[in-house]
Amino acid sequence: MTVSPSTAASPLAPEWLQVPADLNALQEPMWAGSAVRSGSGALTVGGVDVQELKEQFGTPLFVMDEADFRSRARAFKDSFDAAFADICGGVDVYYAGKSFLCTAVVKWVEEEGLRLDTASGGELAVAARAGMPGERVALHGNNKSDAELNRALDMGLGRVVVDSLDELARVGAIAQARGEQAKVMLRLTPGVHAHTHEFIATAHEDQKFGLSMAADTTDEAGVSAAEEAVAVAAANPGIELLGLHCHIGSQIFEPDGFELAAEKLLRFLAAMQEKYSITMPELDLGGGYGIAYTPVDTPRPATEIANAMAAVVRSTCAELGIDSPRISIEPGRAIVGSTTFTLYEVGTLKTVRVDAPGASGDGDAGNNVTYPRRYVSVDGGMSDNARPVLYDADYSAVLASRTSTAAPQLSRVVGKHCESGDIVVRDVYLPEDVAAGDLLAVPGTGAYCWALSSNYNYLARPGVVAVRDGSARLIVRGETEEDLLNRDMGA
């Protein structure tokens, strides 16, 4: 027995996925502010029709709303400055370049009054190419090379965030050998549980990042790695100790983790300043603020995040009787994620019949109730969005080249790679009449999609287009097969 598609929810769909009342609607807040349907029904962003983008640049294609990026960046800067004005005179907002980075974006970041957080020598090179002043740049990483540390000093970086005692010693030695001081922040793991995927939760003890704040039970004095690092840094002539840093994870919606981390670090900072008679003028509370990938995601506005964090910093500093350090934060995904969608062209379609959840499969197969799941193949896949296979990340999708009055059908958007896990959108309702040649748009792909892209199966990585005021321009050129073959040195 089989059941045909209808307007009823499919038993194969996850509980959170509802049948949309309107399959043509662009549900906020997954989309950039300028994303609308044109009179013809096609998706437009920044005043540019997706058909025009496909004809000019091809697919797959990352499409970024420049004005939306700038607006989100300003919202973080303005909201945090206002919330912290009476506490520490404002906040330094570092855009987390690992989410998405190119020279155009670095220039937007600087023009909107933000700073830049990098995590490798390559990201430093982008910052330098874009002309970002070194004092407005930070360098992260758990395994920085000597070459990267020397580049940081050459550029006069405003901060190097140190992850371990071993790295702390190397930074100090390199700076001393140059007759300089490195501006250092210590990354601590405060042991705060973040409600997110285990691979992007970064404040627990059993992972590669940071210096533990937990007491070392093998040390007679019970001194934590974090405290040992403070003592070493304060005594090292090659290091200017700016302060402390933490990052509890990514794609987090609940406020409690950020608030608890802020309180723990302030208490630790106050204790270390008193014990070692030093001043640490800065405290970085990281990023990790979530965005909407699906209709059920509920991201917090920048103002709400800022006010909640300011309240904790204000009250904790008052309780401790200390002046607040200068606060900094590192939003990346929350700025760039929703500014961008990926545009794909539909190719092969097929529908399979799947047993109802909980069916045993025993007995007469003809009597089993099965439900349809349609596979919609597109011309990209895990090479331009690795997050579903890495983190079980959920996305959404819409028919972008036109509107449709057809009934909804539960669909799975998949790529063209030789992997069964090559899934772009695991579950989404799309119109029954989606066909080869149609365009699909997957929103929320600005962060960690292009940045994690690969050449698996020798697919060329897509380009990135910025749209604004009715025009589009490439800010990252898509690769060609010739680009890929140029690296092959032959037999």
C-alpha positions in Angstrom: 0.0 0.0 0.0 1.4 3.4 -0.9 0.4 6.9 0.1 0.6 9.8 -2.4 1.8 13.3 -1.7 -0.8 15.7 -0.2 -1.0 18.7 1.9 -0.8 16.6 5.1 2.5 16.3 6.9 4.6 13.3 5.8 5.3 10.7 8.6 8.8 10.7 7.2 9.4 14.3 8.1 11.0 15.3 11.4 8.6 16.5 14.1 9.8 20.1 13.8 9.2 20.4 10.0 5.7 21.7 9.3 4.0 21.9 5.9 4.3 25.5 4.9 1.1 27.4 4.4 2.7 29.0 1.3 5.5 27.2 -0.5 6.5 30.4 -2.3 7.0 32.4 0.9 10.4 33.5 2.1 10.3 32.8 5.8 12.1 35.2 8.0 14.7 35.4 9.5 16.4 32.9 7.3 16.9 35.4 4.4 18.7 38.6 3.7 16.6 41.7 4.2 16.3 42.4 0.5 15.2 38.9 -0.6 11.7 39.1 -2.2 9.7 37.6 -5.1 9.6 39.6 -8.2 6.4 40.2 -10.2 7.4 37.1 -12.3 7.7 35.0 -9.2 11.5 34.7 -9.3 13.6 35.3 -6.2 15.4 38.6 -6.2 18.0 39.9 -3.8 19.6 43.3 -3.8 17.3 44.1 -6.7 18.8 41.3 -8.9 16.8 38.4 -10.3 18.3 34.9 -9.8 17.8 34.1 -13.5 20.1 37.0 -14.3 22.6 35.7 -11.8 22.5 32.2 -13.3 22.9 33.5 -16.8 25.8 35.7 -15.9 27.7 33.7 -13.4 26.4 30.1 -13.6 25.5 27.7 -10.8 26.3 26.7 -8.1 26.7 30.3 -6.8 27.0 31.9 -3.4 24.9 35.1 -3.5 25.6 37.7 -0.8 23.6 40.8 0.0 26.2 43.4 0.7 23.8 45.9 2.4 22.5 43.2 4.6 26.0 42.3 5.7 26.8 45.9 6.5 23.6 46.3 8.4 24.2 43.2 10.6 27.8 44.3 11.3 26.6 47.8 12.3 23.8 46.2 14.5 26.4 44.3 16.6 28.7 47.4 16.9 25.9 49.8 17.7 24.1 47.5 20.1 27.1 46.5 22.1 28.5 50.0 22.2 25.2 51.2 23.6 24.9 48.4 26.2 28.4 48.8 27.5 28.8 52.5 27.2 28.5 53.0 31.0 30.6 50.0 31.8 33.7 50.2 29.7 33.0 52.9 27.1 31.9 50.4 24.4 32.9 47.1 22.9 35.5 46.1 20.3 33.7 43.8 17.8 36.0 41.4 15.9 34.4 39.9 12.8 35.3 36.1 12.9 36.9 35.8 9.5 36.9 32.0 9.6 33.2 32.1 8.8 33.7 33.7 5.5 36.7 35.9 4.3 37.7 37.7 1.2 39.3 41.1 0.6 35.9 42.8 -0.1 34.5 41.6 3.2 37.5 42.8 5.1 37.0 46.2 3.6 33.3 46.2 4.6 34.2 45.2 8.1 36.7 48.0 8.5 34.3 50.6 7.0 31.6 49.6 9.4 33.9 50.1 12.4 34.7 46.5 13.2 37.9 44.7 13.7 39.0 41.3 12.3 39.7 38.0 13.9 41.9 35.6 11.9 42.9 31.9 12.5 45.8 31.3 10.2 48.6 32.8 8.2 46.4 32.6 5.1 43.7 34.7 6.8 46.3 37.1 7.9 47.4 37.4 4.2 43.8 38.3 3.2 43.7 41.0 5.9 47.0 42.4 4.7 45.9 42.3 1.0 42.8 44.2 2.0 44.8 46.9 3.9 43.3 46.2 7.3 45.6 47.9 9.9 47.5 45.3 12.0 46.4 46.8 15.3 42.8 46.0 14.4 43.5 42.3 13.7 43.7 39.3 16.1 45.2 35.9 15.5 43.7 32.7 16.8 44.7 29.0 16.5 45.8 26.1 18.6 48.9 25.3 16.6 50.3 28.5 15.2 53.6 28.0 13.3 56.7 30.1 14.0 56.1 31.7 10.6 52.6 32.7 11.5 53.8 34.2 14.8 56.5 36.1 13.0 54.0 37.4 10.5 51.7 38.5 13.3 54.6 40.6 14.8 55.6 41.9 11.4 52.0 43.2 10.9 51.9 44.7 14.4 48.8 42.7 15.3 46.7 44.0 18.1 46.5 40.6 19.8 47.7 37.1 19.6 45.3 34.7 21.4 47.5 32.0 23.0 46.0 28.5 23.5 48.6 26.6 25.5 51.6 26.9 27.8 53.9 25.6 25.0 52.7 28.3 22.6 53.0 30.9 25.3 56.7 30.1 25.7 57.3 30.1 21.9 55.5 33.5 21.5 57.6 35.0 24.2 60.9 33.6 22.8 60.2 34.8 19.3 59.2 38.3 20.5 62.3 38.5 22.7 64.6 37.4 19.9 63.2 40.3 17.8 63.5 42.8 20.6 59.8 43.2 20.8 56.7 42.4 22.9 53.8 40.4 21.6 50.4 41.5 22.7 48.8 38.4 24.1 45.5 37.2 25.3 45.1 33.8 27.0 42.3 31.6 25.8 40.7 29.8 28.7 38.2 26.9 28.8 35.7 27.8 31.5 34.0 24.5 31.6 30.6 26.0 30.5 28.3 23.6 28.7 27.0 25.1 25.4 23.8 23.8 24.0 25.1 22.9 20.5 26.6 20.0 18.5 29.5 18.4 20.4 32.0 19.3 17.6 31.3 23.0 17.9 31.2 23.2 21.6 34.6 24.5 22.6 34.5 25.4 26.3 34.6 21.9 27.8 37.8 20.4 29.1 38.3 17.4 26.7 39.2 19.2 23.5 42.1 20.9 21.8 41.4 24.6 22.5 42.4 26.7 25.5 43.9 26.6 28.9 41.9 24.8 31.6 40.6 26.7 34.5 40.1 23.5 36.5 42.6 22.9 39.3 45.4 20.5 38.5 45.0 17.7 41.0 48.5 16.4 40.2 50.0 19.7 41.3 50.5 19.9 45.1 49.4 23.6 44.9 46.4 22.7 42.7 47.2 25.5 40.2 45.3 25.4 37.0 46.9 25.7 33.6 45.1 29.0 33.2 46.7 30.4 36.4 50.1 29.1 35.5 49.8 30.8 32.1 48.9 34.1 33.8 52.0 33.9 36.0 54.3 32.9 33.1 53.0 35.6 30.8 53.2 38.3 33.5 56.9 37.5 34.1 57.9 37.1 30.5 59.6 40.2 29.0 58.6 39.2 25.5 54.9 39.3 26.3 52.4 42.2 27.0 49.5 40.4 28.7 46.3 42.1 27.6 43.8 39.9 29.2 41.7 36.8 28.9 39.6 35.2 26.2 37.0 32.5 25.9 34.7 31.0 23.3 32.1 28.5 24.4 31.0 27.2 21.0 28.9 28.0 17.9 25.3 28.2 16.8 24.1 28.9 20.4 20.7 30.3 21.1 20.4 30.1 24.9 21.8 33.1 26.8 22.9 31.3 30.0 26.2 29.9 28.6 27.4 33.3 27.6 26.4 34.9 30.9 28.0 32.1 33.0 31.3 32.3 31.0 31.4 36.1 31.5 30.9 35.8 35.2 33.6 33.0 35.6 36.2 34.9 33.6 35.6 38.1 35.5 36.0 36.4 38.8 39.2 34.7 37.6 40.6 38.0 36.1 40.0 39.8 39.4 41.7 37.0 41.4 44.7 36.9 39.1 45.1 40.7 39.1 45.1 40.7 42.9 47.4 37.7 43.3 50.0 38.7 40.8 49.7 42.5 41.2 49.0 43.0 37.5 46.4 44.7 35.4 44.7 42.9 32.5 42.8 45.6 30.7 40.8 43.4 28.2 38.3 40.5 28.2 37.1 38.8 25.1 33.9 36.9 25.5 34.0 35.3 22.0 31.1 34.7 19.7 29.0 31.7 18.7 25.6 33.4 18.4 23.1 31.3 16.4 21.2 32.1 13.2 18.1 30.7 11.6 18.7 27.8 9.2 15.1 26.5 9.4 11.7 28.0 10.3 11.9 26.8 13.9 15.3 28.4 14.7 14.9 31.5 16.9 18.1 33.7 16.8 18.4 36.5 19.3 18.7 40.1 18.1 22.1 41.7 18.7 20.5 44.2 21.1 19.1 41.4 23.3 22.5 39.6 23.4 24.3 42.8 24.2 21.9 43.8 27.0 22.0 40.4 28.6 25.8 40.2 28.6 26.2 43.8 29.8 23.9 43.1 32.8 26.1 40.2 33.9 29.4 42.2 33.4 27.9 45.2 35.3 26.7 43.3 38.3 29.7 41.0 38.6 32.2 43.9 38.4 30.2 45.8 41.1 30.2 42.7 43.3 33.9 42.3 42.9 34.6 45.9 43.3 36.6 46.2 40.1 36.5 48.4 37.0 35.3 46.5 34.0 38.0 45.5 31.5 37.4 46.6 27.9 35.1 44.0 26.5 35.4 42.5 23.0 33.3 39.9 21.1 33.7 37.8 17.9 30.5 37.4 15.9 31.0 35.7 12.5 28.1 33.5 11.5 25.6 36.0 13.1 26.8 38.6 10.7 27.4 36.8 7.4 25.3 33.6 7.7 21.9 34.9 6.7 23.2 37.5 4.2 23.9 34.7 1.7 22.1 31.9 -0.1 23.4 29.2 -2.5 21.8 29.1 -5.9 21.6 25.6 -7.6 20.2 24.2 -10.7 18.0 21.1 -10.4 19.0 18.0 -12.4 17.9 14.4 -11.7 14.8 13.7 -9.7 13.5 10.4 -8.3 11.0 9.3 -5.7 11.5 6.4 -3.4 9.0 4.6 -1.2 10.0 4.4 2.5 8.4 2.4 5.3 6.5 4.4 7.9 8.7 5.1 11.0 8.5 2.2 13.4 7.5 -0.4 10.8 9.1 -3.7 11.4 9.3 -4.7 7.7 8.2 -8.3 8.6 5.4 -10.1 6.9 3.9 -9.4 3.5 5.8 -6.4 2.1 2.7 -5.5 0.0 0.8 -4.7 3.1 3.4 -2.3 4.5 2.4 1.3 4.4 5.0 3.3 2.5 5.4 7.0 2.0 7.1 8.9 -0.8 10.4 10.8 -0.4 11.6 12.6 -3.4 15.3 13.1 -4.1 16.1 16.4 -5.9 19.7 16.4 -7.2 21.5 19.7 -7.7 24.7 20.7 -9.4 26.7 21.2 -6.2 26.6 19.4 -2.9 29.0 18.5 0.0 31.9 20.3 -1.9 30.1 23.6 -1.3 28.3 22.8 1.9 30.0 20.2 4.2 28.0 21.2 7.3 25.2 18.6 6.9 27.6 15.7 6.7 29.9 17.2 9.4 27.4 18.4 12.0 24.0 16.9 10.9 23.1 20.5 10.1 19.6 21.2 8.9 18.9 23.7 6.1 15.9 24.8 4.1 15.3 25.5 0.4 12.8 27.2 -1.9 12.0 27.0 -5.6 13.7 30.2 -6.7 13.2 30.6 -10.5 9.4 30.8 -10.3 6.4 30.3 -8.0 4.2 27.3 -8.0 0.7 26.3 -7.0 1.5 22.6 -6.9 1.0 20.5 -3.8 3.9 20.2 -1.3 6.0 17.1 -1.5 8.6 16.0 1.1 12.0 16.2 -0.6 15.6 15.7 0.1 18.0 18.0 -1.8 21.2 16.1 -2.6 24.4 16.8 -4.4 26.2 15.1 -7.3 29.1 13.6 -5.4 29.8 9.9 -5.0 28.7 9.7 -1.4 25.4 8.7 0.0 25.9 11.3 2.7 26.0 14.1 0.1 22.9 15.8 1.4 22.3 19.5 1.2 18.9 19.7 2.8 17.7 16.6 4.6 14.0 17.4 4.7 12.1 20.1 3.1 8.7 20.5 1.4 9.0 21.6 -2.2 6.3 21.9 -4.9 5.4 18.6 -6.7 6.2 20.2 -10.0 9.9 21.0 -9.4 11.7 19.8 -12.5 15.1 19.7 -14.1 16.3 23.2 -15.0 14.5 24.9 -12.1 16.6 26.9 -9.7 16.7 26.2 -6.0 17.9 28.6 -3.3 19.3 27.4 0.1 19.4 30.2 2.6 21.8 30.7 5.5 24.9 29.6 3.6 27.1 32.6 4.2 29.1 31.0 7.1 31.2 27.9 6.9 30.0 26.8 3.5 32.4 28.5 1.0 35.0 28.5 3.8 34.8 24.7 4.1 34.4 24.1 0.4 36.5 21.4 -1.4 37.3 20.0 -4.8 35.9 16.5 -4.1 35.4 14.6 -7.3 37.3 17.5 -8.9 34.4 19.9 -8.8 35.5 23.5 -9.1 34.5 25.6 -6.1 31.7 28.1 -6.7 32.1 31.8 -7.0 30.7 34.4 -4.6 28.7 37.3 -5.9 27.8 40.5 -3.9 24.5 42.1 -4.9 23.5 45.7 -4.1 21.2 48.3 -5.5 20.3 46.3 -8.6 23.8 45.2 -9.6 26.0 42.2 -9.0 29.7 41.7 -8.9 32.1 38.8 -8.3 34.0 39.2 -5.1 35.4 35.7 -5.3 35.9 34.2 -8.8 34.6 30.6 -9.2 37.3 28.1 -10.0 37.7 26.5 -13.4 38.9 23.1 -14.4 42.0 24.8 -15.6 42.6 26.1 -12.1 42.5 22.6 -10.7 44.7 21.1 -13.4 47.3 23.8 -13.0 48.3 22.3 -9.7 48.8 18.9 -11.2 52.5 18.6 -11.8 52.2 15.6 -14.2 54.1 12.4 -14.2 
